[in-house]
């Protein structure tokens, strides 16, 4: 089914909201029954400044590098009006993809308004083959650009030829999913904090100074979520070198306390050797510094911990710093026990 062309007589098929007095907050709307309803709900959440809810309408491909950046992008926005056209749809590989034409008028806190227009692509995984938790329709991508037209004229007449742009099969990502499930299906279980099942990857693109023409991607799978720690498994996908399950070096430590009591003062910390691990605790990847930082909380109050910093260099993540807080004194006061950052 192709997107319907917009005419004045088709206006009855549009959903227009946000035209009530801007002083009144719009009523709460969270409707995921069809593609147009999801877009209505997205802008309802933005209008109500409920950015966590807005973030959740997107699938694996998020509209910003992280939630804080997404929310910050709306700091100056006061209200948003949206007009939504009829959705086109097409089925592929156990999913239905939708395209939805949209025009919005965003008003900032100074009263200035800007009109944007474009299309959203959404995906619904076949409900019959899903296992809990159920994944409703999610936004795959959106491409809205400033429009030179008036708001009441800006709605796109169609989304291309009306057929959704179905993502190409990603062989490397499919291979990573199969490798992860084959190795960790019995040990990793549950859902991530966003409600996605274990086995749903997060992908980061990595720049490489020595091979700028080669795509390198870091693929993260959440393994488990505990009371104060979460464990992740990583793979590296590199053009021409295939898929590599990552192992990370950790130092083995000799830690001594006064009177052999962990609650007492730390007298000595030394490195006695090294081991490799395939899981990282509470790891965060920094795209600017090309570093993975893993922080293992030894107990919930986080007054004792270990933190490893791994730098992507020479096609691998190399341990460059390791910090340890072994004090259990109610304070975060780590000391660096390994530092290769300043090595020549």
C-alpha positions as CSV (number, residue, x, y, z in Angstrom):
1,X,0.0,0.0,0.0
2,X,1.4,3.4,-1.0
3,X,1.2,6.7,0.9
4,X,-1.9,8.6,-0.1
5,X,-1.3,11.9,-1.8
6,X,-2.4,14.8,0.3
7,X,-5.2,17.1,-0.9
8,X,-7.6,19.4,0.8
9,X,-10.3,16.7,0.6
10,X,-7.9,14.3,2.4
11,X,-7.7,16.5,5.4
12,X,-10.2,14.4,7.2
13,X,-7.5,11.7,7.3
14,X,-5.0,13.9,9.1
15,X,-4.4,14.2,12.8
16,X,-3.8,17.8,14.0
17,X,-3.0,18.5,17.6
18,X,-1.4,21.2,19.6
19,X,-3.8,23.9,18.4
20,X,-5.5,24.3,21.8
21,X,-4.3,27.2,23.9
22,X,-0.6,26.8,24.5
23,X,-1.0,27.6,28.1
24,X,-3.0,24.4,28.6
25,X,-0.9,21.2,28.8
26,X,-2.2,18.6,26.3
27,X,-3.9,15.5,27.7
28,X,-1.6,12.5,28.1
29,X,-1.6,10.2,25.0
30,X,0.3,6.9,24.7
31,X,-1.2,5.1,21.7
32,X,0.8,2.4,19.9
33,X,-2.0,0.8,18.0
34,X,-0.8,2.0,14.6
35,X,2.1,3.9,13.0
36,X,0.3,7.3,12.9
37,X,-0.7,6.9,16.6
38,X,2.9,6.4,17.6
39,X,3.9,9.6,15.9
40,X,1.0,11.4,17.6
41,X,2.2,10.0,20.9
42,X,5.8,11.0,20.2
43,X,4.9,14.7,19.8
44,X,2.4,14.5,22.7
45,X,5.3,13.4,24.9
46,X,7.5,16.2,23.5
47,X,4.8,18.7,24.1
48,X,4.5,17.6,27.7
49,X,8.3,17.6,28.1
50,X,8.2,13.8,28.9
51,X,11.4,13.1,27.0
52,X,12.0,9.6,28.4
53,X,8.6,8.6,27.0
54,X,9.5,10.2,23.7
55,X,12.8,8.4,23.6
56,X,11.1,5.0,24.1
57,X,9.1,5.3,20.9
58,X,12.3,4.8,19.0
59,X,13.7,1.3,18.3
60,X,17.3,0.2,18.3
61,X,18.4,3.2,16.2
62,X,18.0,6.2,18.5
63,X,17.6,9.8,17.3
64,X,20.7,10.9,19.3
65,X,23.9,9.4,20.7
66,X,22.3,9.2,24.2
67,X,19.2,10.2,26.1
68,X,20.8,13.3,27.6
69,X,21.7,14.7,24.2
70,X,18.1,14.0,23.0
71,X,16.5,15.8,25.9
72,X,19.0,18.7,25.6
73,X,17.9,19.2,22.0
74,X,14.4,20.3,23.2
75,X,15.6,22.7,25.9
76,X,14.5,25.7,24.0
77,X,11.3,24.2,22.6
78,X,8.0,25.4,24.2
79,X,5.4,23.7,22.0
80,X,5.1,21.5,18.9
81,X,2.2,21.2,16.6
82,X,2.1,18.3,14.2
83,X,0.0,17.3,11.2
84,X,0.2,13.6,10.1
85,X,-0.6,12.0,6.8
86,X,-1.7,8.5,5.9
87,X,0.8,5.7,6.5
88,X,2.1,3.5,3.8
89,X,3.2,-0.1,4.6
90,X,5.1,-3.0,3.3
91,X,5.9,-6.4,4.8
92,X,9.4,-8.0,4.9
93,X,11.2,-10.7,6.9
94,X,8.7,-11.1,9.7
95,X,8.1,-7.4,10.1
96,X,5.8,-4.6,8.7
97,X,7.5,-1.3,7.9
98,X,5.5,1.9,7.7
99,X,6.2,5.4,6.3
100,X,4.4,8.3,7.8
101,X,4.5,11.9,6.2
102,X,4.7,14.5,8.9
103,X,4.9,18.3,9.2
104,X,5.5,20.1,12.5
105,X,5.7,23.7,13.7
106,X,8.1,24.0,16.7
107,X,7.7,27.2,18.8
108,X,10.7,28.1,21.0
109,X,10.6,29.9,24.3
110,X,11.0,33.3,22.6
111,X,7.9,32.7,20.5
112,X,9.8,32.0,17.3
113,X,8.3,29.2,15.2
114,X,10.0,26.9,12.6
115,X,8.3,24.5,10.3
116,X,9.8,21.1,9.5
117,X,8.6,18.4,7.2
118,X,9.6,14.9,6.2
119,X,8.8,11.2,6.8
120,X,9.2,8.7,9.6
121,X,9.8,5.0,9.1
122,X,8.4,2.6,11.7
123,X,8.6,-1.1,12.3
124,X,6.3,-3.7,13.8
125,X,7.7,-7.1,14.4
126,X,5.2,-9.9,13.8
127,X,3.3,-10.2,17.1
128,X,2.7,-14.0,16.5
129,X,6.4,-14.9,16.7
130,X,7.4,-12.6,19.6
131,X,8.2,-13.8,23.1
132,X,7.9,-11.7,26.2
133,X,8.4,-8.8,26.6
134,X,6.2,-7.7,23.7
135,X,7.7,-5.1,21.4
136,X,5.1,-2.7,20.0
137,X,5.5,-0.5,16.9
138,X,8.7,1.5,17.1
139,X,10.2,4.3,15.1
140,X,13.2,3.2,13.0
141,X,14.2,6.6,11.7
142,X,12.9,10.0,11.0
143,X,14.1,12.6,8.5
144,X,12.5,16.0,9.1
145,X,14.1,19.1,7.5
146,X,13.3,22.8,7.7
147,X,10.5,23.7,5.2
148,X,10.1,26.9,3.3
149,X,6.3,26.5,3.2
150,X,3.7,27.6,5.6
151,X,2.7,25.1,8.2
152,X,-0.7,24.3,6.6
153,X,1.1,23.6,3.3
154,X,4.2,21.7,4.5
155,X,2.9,18.2,4.8
156,X,4.7,16.0,2.2
157,X,2.3,14.7,-0.4
158,X,4.1,11.3,-0.3
159,X,7.1,9.5,1.2
160,X,9.1,8.8,-2.0
161,X,7.1,6.2,-3.9
162,X,5.1,5.4,-0.8
163,X,7.0,2.3,0.0
164,X,9.0,2.1,3.2
165,X,12.7,2.0,2.9
166,X,13.3,-1.5,4.3
167,X,16.8,-1.8,5.9
168,X,19.3,-3.9,4.1
169,X,20.3,-7.2,5.8
170,X,23.3,-6.5,8.0
171,X,25.4,-9.7,7.7
172,X,27.9,-8.7,10.4
173,X,25.2,-7.8,12.9
174,X,23.3,-11.0,12.2
175,X,26.5,-13.0,12.7
176,X,27.2,-11.2,16.0
177,X,23.6,-12.0,17.3
178,X,24.1,-15.6,16.4
179,X,27.5,-15.8,18.0
180,X,26.2,-14.1,21.2
181,X,23.2,-16.4,21.5
182,X,25.2,-19.5,20.8
183,X,27.7,-18.7,23.5
184,X,25.7,-16.8,26.1
185,X,22.0,-17.8,25.7
186,X,22.2,-20.0,28.9
187,X,24.1,-17.5,31.0
188,X,22.7,-14.1,29.9
189,X,19.0,-13.5,30.5
190,X,16.3,-10.9,31.2
191,X,15.7,-7.5,29.7
192,X,17.8,-4.3,29.5
193,X,16.7,-1.1,31.3
194,X,14.7,-0.1,28.2
195,X,12.8,-3.3,28.2
196,X,14.5,-4.9,25.2
197,X,15.3,-8.6,25.4
198,X,18.8,-9.8,26.0
199,X,20.4,-10.3,22.6
200,X,19.4,-6.9,21.2
201,X,22.6,-5.2,20.2
202,X,23.8,-1.6,20.5
203,X,26.2,-0.6,17.7
204,X,28.9,2.1,17.9
205,X,30.9,3.3,14.9
206,X,34.6,3.6,15.6
207,X,37.0,5.9,13.7
208,X,40.4,4.6,12.9
209,X,43.3,7.0,12.1
210,X,45.5,4.3,10.6
211,X,42.6,2.9,8.4
212,X,40.1,5.7,7.8
213,X,38.5,3.9,4.9
214,X,37.7,0.8,6.9
215,X,34.5,0.7,8.9
216,X,35.0,-0.5,12.4
217,X,32.0,-1.1,14.7
218,X,31.8,-2.0,18.3
219,X,28.8,-4.2,19.1
220,X,27.5,-4.4,22.6
221,X,25.1,-7.0,24.1
222,X,23.8,-6.6,27.6
223,X,24.2,-9.9,29.5
224,X,22.6,-9.3,32.8
225,X,21.3,-6.5,35.1
226,X,21.7,-6.8,38.9
227,X,21.0,-4.5,41.8
228,X,23.9,-2.2,41.1
229,X,25.9,-3.8,38.3
230,X,25.2,-4.7,34.7
231,X,27.4,-7.0,32.6
232,X,28.0,-6.5,28.8
233,X,29.6,-8.6,26.1
234,X,31.3,-7.0,23.2
235,X,32.2,-7.9,19.6
236,X,34.3,-5.9,17.1
237,X,33.3,-5.9,13.4
238,X,36.0,-4.7,11.0
239,X,35.8,-4.7,7.2
240,X,38.1,-7.3,5.8
241,X,38.8,-8.8,9.2
242,X,35.3,-10.2,10.1
243,X,33.8,-10.4,13.6
244,X,35.9,-10.7,16.7
245,X,34.6,-11.5,20.2
246,X,36.5,-9.2,22.6
247,X,38.5,-10.1,25.6
248,X,39.7,-7.5,28.0
249,X,42.8,-7.5,30.2
250,X,42.4,-7.0,34.0
251,X,45.1,-7.0,36.6
252,X,45.0,-9.5,39.4
253,X,45.4,-7.7,42.7
254,X,46.9,-8.3,46.1
255,X,45.0,-6.1,48.6
256,X,45.8,-5.9,52.2
257,X,44.0,-4.2,55.0
258,X,44.9,-3.5,58.6
259,X,44.1,-6.5,60.8
260,X,42.9,-8.4,57.7
261,X,39.6,-6.5,58.0
262,X,38.1,-5.1,54.8
263,X,36.4,-2.3,56.7
264,X,39.8,-1.0,58.0
265,X,42.4,1.1,56.4
266,X,44.0,-0.2,53.1
267,X,47.7,-0.8,53.7
268,X,48.8,-2.2,50.3
269,X,47.6,-2.8,46.8
270,X,49.8,-4.4,44.2
271,X,49.4,-6.1,40.8
272,X,50.4,-9.8,40.9
273,X,49.5,-10.7,37.3
274,X,46.9,-10.3,34.6
275,X,43.9,-12.2,33.3
276,X,41.5,-11.8,30.4
277,X,37.7,-11.5,30.8
278,X,34.9,-11.4,28.3
279,X,32.4,-9.3,30.4
280,X,32.6,-5.7,31.5
281,X,30.8,-4.1,34.4
282,X,28.7,-0.9,33.8
283,X,30.8,-0.1,30.7
284,X,30.4,3.1,28.7
285,X,31.9,3.8,25.3
286,X,33.1,7.4,24.5
287,X,33.0,8.1,20.8
288,X,35.2,11.1,21.1
289,X,38.1,9.5,23.0
290,X,37.6,6.0,21.6
291,X,37.6,4.6,25.1
292,X,35.6,2.0,27.0
293,X,35.4,2.6,30.7
294,X,34.2,-0.3,32.9
295,X,33.3,0.4,36.5
296,X,32.7,-2.6,38.8
297,X,30.9,-1.6,42.0
298,X,31.9,-4.0,44.8
299,X,28.9,-3.1,46.8
300,X,25.8,-1.0,46.3
301,X,27.0,2.2,47.9
302,X,29.9,2.3,45.5
303,X,32.5,3.1,48.1
304,X,34.6,0.2,46.9
305,X,35.2,-0.5,43.2
306,X,37.6,-1.1,40.3
307,X,37.6,0.9,37.1
308,X,39.4,-0.1,33.9
309,X,39.9,2.3,30.9
310,X,40.4,0.6,27.5
311,X,41.6,2.7,24.5
312,X,40.9,1.6,20.9
313,X,44.4,1.4,19.4
314,X,45.9,-0.7,16.6
315,X,42.6,-2.4,15.9
316,X,42.0,-3.5,19.6
317,X,40.9,-2.2,23.0
318,X,44.0,-1.9,25.1
319,X,44.1,-1.4,28.9
320,X,45.6,2.0,29.6
321,X,44.5,2.7,33.2
322,X,43.2,0.8,36.2
323,X,41.9,2.4,39.3
324,X,41.0,0.7,42.6
325,X,39.0,1.8,45.6
326,X,39.4,-0.9,48.3
327,X,38.6,1.1,51.3
328,X,34.9,0.3,52.1
329,X,34.8,3.6,54.0
330,X,31.6,5.1,52.7
331,X,33.5,7.4,50.3
332,X,34.7,7.1,46.7
333,X,38.5,7.5,46.8
334,X,40.1,5.3,44.1
335,X,43.8,5.2,43.5
336,X,45.5,4.5,40.2
337,X,47.4,1.2,40.2
338,X,48.2,1.1,36.5
339,X,48.7,4.0,34.1
340,X,49.9,3.6,30.5
341,X,48.4,6.9,29.5
342,X,51.7,8.7,30.0
343,X,53.9,5.9,28.6
344,X,56.0,7.0,25.6
